Amino acid sequence: MLRTTLAIVLLPVAACAQAGDPVAQGAPNADFTPAFPEQTRAPALDETAVTVEDFATGLAHPWGIAVLPDGGYLVTERPGQLRRVAADGSLSEPLGGVPEVDAREQGGLLDVAVADDFAETRRVWLTYAKRVDGGTVTAAATGVLSADGTRLEQVEDIFVQTPPSQNPMHYGSRVIVAPGGEEVFITTGEHFSMSDREKAQDLDTTYGKIVRVGATDGTAPDDNPFVGGEGIDSIWSYGHRNIQGAAIRPETGELWVIEHGPAGGDELNLIEPGANYGWPVVSYGVTYSGNPVGSGEASAEGMEQPVYYWDPVIAPGGMTFYQADLFDGWQGDALIGGLVASAVVRLELEDGLVVGEERVAEGIGRVRDVDVAPDGALLVLIDAPAPDGGIKRIAPAE
């Protein structure tokens, strides 16, 4: 459907907090001291006045969005549909050739990405929950969008998580094209249950991992950290809970990810190959019942500290780094979808640390993914059942 012409203007609210105070977010669930001052509750940035309008409506639980070079987009719907969205917001019929998905609970058709040279290759990647013998897994497939844009062709899986789980939860499932385009990073979750989550520390499984594989054939590159040694060759990092946000920082080529914590402990992590990010041994959160996680500690030798964490949670969706000019002063900032935060969470980074935070368009809905339109406006996916699911466009208020 076409976007509406009605725009809602969200103006900054007069601040009651003192300079240097964090954004309003409630009391923490856990009583941990951050490892360094910038690790949580950064000072609130000046609030940005924005306009919010419907760009596309009538989607069913939209999950991932990718910008096409013609000004349009590909968007996934978790029940199993992939659609093209034109530059004017109109929706195509569901595309053919999409893999069959396991749409129970948190499963379904999840992320989508396109090649940097899509105009020539028409290469597309999808992640999805796949039903297999013995249970369900995170899978990633690649294919080619047909010349008429109506279907995917030559679709093949390039990654299938092992082993299968009986629990249709915590699929992770972002797919990020690595610099150079020869490999992709795929994030996975650990399927949530007490028994499954322990596999995040097990290098013989791909639960709670980031994997790096060949972009079209799924083979493990020779320079992956566990090739020829302990663990599955495709593993890039481990000890993750449920990574649903990931992006390459353009100015550095670094991989940054956002992962869901339990009650508290959502994490922003800078990923190093072979590193252990601690779950479920350490966490800045607690279980949903209030009990300690793992060791009951927030740090341990040999386990990486998050660059930043939230308690209470924002429940992170997708993320990107802002590189356009429409929002003055945002260049290089991280933009993160917040499901519970009901906002786009903007982080200002300096020397690899978070020095400021803003909740943009707070109250907009469950933000599952965020991307940047060619004109610099934000496009955010609102995760809701049809007809309420859709894409919102956020621009500076005039």
N, C-alpha and C positions, 0 to 999 in steps of 0.2 A: 504494500500500500504506500501511497505517497505520504511524505511527511506533512504534518500540519503547519499552518502558518502562524498558529498561536504560540507565542514564546512566553515562558515564565522568567522573570528577572529575579535572580537571587542576589540580594544586596548584603554586604557585610553587616553584622549586628554590632552595635556599639559594644566595645570590649569592656568587661568588668575586671578581667584579670590584670595582674601586674606584668610589666615587660619581663620577658624571660620565662614566664609560665608556659607550661605545655597546653595543647588543645584540651578542651573539656572532654573527659573520657571515663570518669568514674573511678572507684577504688580498685586497686589491683586484687587479684585472687591469691597471689603468692607473696611471700615476704622474702624476696631475694635482693641482695645488693648488686647493682650492675657492675660488670668487670671494669668499666671505664665510664666517665661522666656522660659521654655522648651516646651510650648504648640504648637508652630508652627515654621517652618523654622529653623529646627535644623541644626547644622554645617554639611557640606558635608563630608562624609566619603571618604577615599581614594578609587579611582575607581578601580574596578576589571576587569582585562583583561579576556575575556571569548571567547569561541568558541560557535557558534550557528549552529545547523544542523537540518534538517527536521527529525523528528522521525516517524510521521504518517501524511499522506496527504489525501486530498479529502473529508474532513469532512464538514458538513453543520452547521455552527454556533455552534461549540462545546461549552458546557456551564459548565459541571462538570466532574471531574475525580476522581477515587478512585483506590488505589493500591491494587492489589490482592496478596495473599501470594505466588502464583506460579511465580511471576515476571511479570505478565500481569496486565491489567488495565480494568476497566469499564469506558466508556465515553458516556456522553449524547450528543445528537444533538438536538438543540432547535425545529426543525420541528417535532420531535417525535420519533427519533430512539435512541436506546441504543445499543452500540456495545462493544464487547470485543476487546482489543488491546493486541496482544501478545508481549512478551519481545523483539522481533525483530522489532516491529512496524507494523506488518501486521494486517489488520482489518478483523473482522468477518462480516458476513451478519448481518443485524439488528435482534436483539433478539425478540422473541415472548413474548406475555403476558404483554406488557407494556401498561399502561392505555392510553386511548384516551386523547389527549391534545388540549387545545385552543391555537393555534399557532399564533394568531393575535398580531401585534405590539410587545410588549416585552414578550409575553406569549410563552408557549411551554413546552417541557420537559427540566427541569432545573437541579437541583443538583442530585448527587448520592453519597451514602456512603455505606460502608460495615462494618459488625460487626468485632470486634477484634478477635472473634473466628470463622471467616468466614470459615476456613479450615474444621471445624466440622459442623457448622450450615448452611453455605451458605446464610446467611441472608443479604439482600440488602434493602436500603431505597432510594426512589426517591421523589423529589418534582416536582410539575408541575402546570401549569395553567389549571384549570378545568372549563368547561362550565356547568353551573347549571341553574335551573329555576331562572330567574331574573337577570342573568348576568354571571360574571366570578369571580373566587376566586383562592387563593393559596391553594393547597392541598398537602398532603404528604401521601405516600403509602409505605408499606413494603411487601416483598415477599421473595421467596427462589429461588436462581438460580438452574436450573435443573442440574442433574449430568453430562449431556453432554454439559452444558454451552450454550444451544441454546435458552432458554426461561426462563422467570420468572413464578413461580408457586405460588399458595396460596396468590395472591396479594389482599391486602385489604387497604383501606384508614384508616389512624390513625389520620388524622387531615384534616378538611375542614374549611377554613376561613369563618367567618360570619360578616356582611351580604354580599350578592353578590353585585358586582359593575358593572356599565355599562362601565367602563374605563379599557381597557386591558393594563395597565401600572403599574409599581412599584409593582412587585410581591414579592420582597425580595428573599426568597426561598433557603437559605442554610439550610442543615440538618446536625447536628453535634451530634455524639454519646457522651453522657455524660460519665464522669468517672464511671467505674463500669458496663456500658453497659445496665443498666436497663431502662434508659430514653433517649430520644433524645430532643435536642433543635431544633426548627424550626423558622427561621426568616421570617417575612412578611413585605410587604410594605403597603403604604396607598393609592395606586391607583391614586396618582398624582393630581387629580382635586382639585379645591379650596374647594369644599364641602366635598369630601372624606377625604382630608388630616386632617380635624379637628377631625376625628375619631381616630387619633393616640393618642389623649388624653382621649378617651372614653373607659372606662374599660368594657363596655358592648359590645364591638366589638373586633375583632382580627386584626384590621388594625394597621400597624405601631407598631407591637409588636414582642417580642420573646416569644414563647410558649414552655413549657416543658411538655411532655406527655410520658406515658409508651411506651417503644420502640416497642412493638408488639401489644398492645391493645388500645393505644391512650387515656387511662384514665389519669386524672390529679393526680399526686402524692399528698399525704396528706400534704406534707411540702411545696407545692407551696405557694407563698406569699398571694394570694387572696382567698384561699380555705376557705369557711365558712364565707366570708365577702363580701365586695363590689367587683364587677367585676367577670369576667369569670374565672373559676378555673384554666384553663390551662395557663393563662398569667404569665410570669416570669418577664418581664420588658416592659416598654411602652414609648411613646413619640419618636418613631423612624420614619425616613423618608422612607428609602429603603435599607435594610441591604443585601448586596450581598457578604459579606466576613465575615467568622466566623471561629474560631479555639480555641481549648483548649490549653492553655500554659502548656507544659508537666511538667515543674518543679514546678508548683503551682496548677495545676488543674483548673485555672481560665478560664472563658469564655471571650474572646476578640472578638470584632466585628468591622467591617468597614462599614460605611453607606454613601450613596451618599448625598451630600448637593445639594443646588440649584446652583446659580452662586457663587462659593466659598462655604466653609463650609463642605467639606467632613470630616468625623469624625472617629477617632479611639477611641473606648470606651471599658473600663473595666466594665463588667456587674455585677451589684449587684441585687439580687432578690427584686422585688417590686419597684425598682427605676424608676424615670421619667427622660428621657433624652431630654425632652424639645421641640421636634418638634410638631406643627409648631409655638410655642409661641416664642422660642428663637433660634437663629442660628448665626454662624459666616459667613454666606453668605447673599446674597440678592436674590431677585427674578430674573428671566431671563430678565425682563424688567428693572431691576435696582432699583426697589422699595424695601422698607424694608420688612422683613419677620415678620409676627406676631406683636409682641410688638416693633419691631425695635431694640431690645436689644440682646446681646449675652449671657446674664445670667439672672437668676431669682431665687428667694428663692424657695427651694424645688425641683430644677431641676439640674441634674448632669452636670458637665463640662466634655467635652471630654479630654482624655489624650493628644490628638494631633489633629490638624486640618490642612487642606490644603486650601489655597486660592491663586491662582486659583486651580481648582480641578485636581485630578489625575483620577477621575471617577473609583472608586475601583471595582475590581472583587473579586475573591476568595483570601484566605490567608492561610498561614501555618506558623509554627515555625520551623526553621532549626535545626535539631538534628544530622546531619551526619558530616563526617570529610573531605569530598572532598574539600570543600571551607574552607580554614584555617581562623579561627577567626570569623566565622559566627554563631557558636553554640549559640542557644537561640534567634537569631535575627528573627524578623517578616518579612515575605516575602509576598508581596501584589501584585496582578495583577493590572495593570494600563491601562485602556482602552484609555483614553485621553493621559496619560503619555507615552503610547506606550513603556512600560518597566516593569520590575519587580522592585517594590519599596522595598528596604531593609531598615529596621529600627533597629538600635541598641538600646536596652532597658537597663536601669540601675536604680534599685530601683523604678521600675514602671513608669519611665519617658523615653521619647525618647531623646537620647543624640547624635544621628547621623543618617543621611539619605543618601542613594545612589540610583541612577536610573541605574539598571543593564540592559545591552543589549538594551539601549535606541534606539528607532526606529524599534523595532522588529515587531510591529503591536499591535492590540487591544488585550491585555492580559486579558482573561476572568477568568482564574483560574490558579493556580500554585500548584504543588505538588513535592515531592522529590522521585526520583527513588531509588531502593535498593542500587545503587552504590554511592549515594549522589549527582548526577547530578539533575538539575531542569528540570521538564517537564511542559511546559506552553501551555495552550490552546489559539490559535489564533482565535478570533471570527470573522469569515468572511464567506460569502456564499461559497458553493462548487463551484469549486474545490480548492479555496484558503484557506478555513478553515483547521486547522490541529493542530498538536502538534509539538512544537520545543523542542529540547534538548539543555540545556545550561550547559556547563562545564568550568572549569578554562582553560585558554590558557596555553599551555605548554611553 
